[in-house]
């Protein structure tokens, strides 16, 4: 089973449904709304929000990927301490 790591949402583009999470250790991780787990309705993250996540390693120089330039992308993201009511923000 993949290991969960923690991080903080650095930026999130609600229109595009993607953003950057800074993994502990100041490592940027690209994330897509489809990987957000444990929420109902529109899956969205908020800058400053704490998350736990599993990761997929990517070649940072790869072309034609969803997130060129990122060594890591999220496989699953679990917002920490979120109530169901905030999942619609």
C-alpha positions, 0 to 999 in steps of 0.5 A: 500500500502506498505511503501517505505523505502530508502537505499544504495546498499552495495554489488551486485553479477552480476553473481548471480543477488543478493546482500545486500542493507543497509536500512537507520538505517544500517539494511541489506536487501537481494535483488534479480534482479527480484525485481528491477523495472523501468529499461530496459534490464538486471536489476543490482544494483551498490554498493553505489547506492541509492534506494527506496524499499518495504520490506517483513519481514522474520524469520531470522532463517528460513531454506530453504529460498532464504536468510537465516539469513536476517530478511528482503528481498526486494519486489520491488526496485526502483533505485533513479536518474538513467538514462536509459543508466546506467541500462545496467552497 
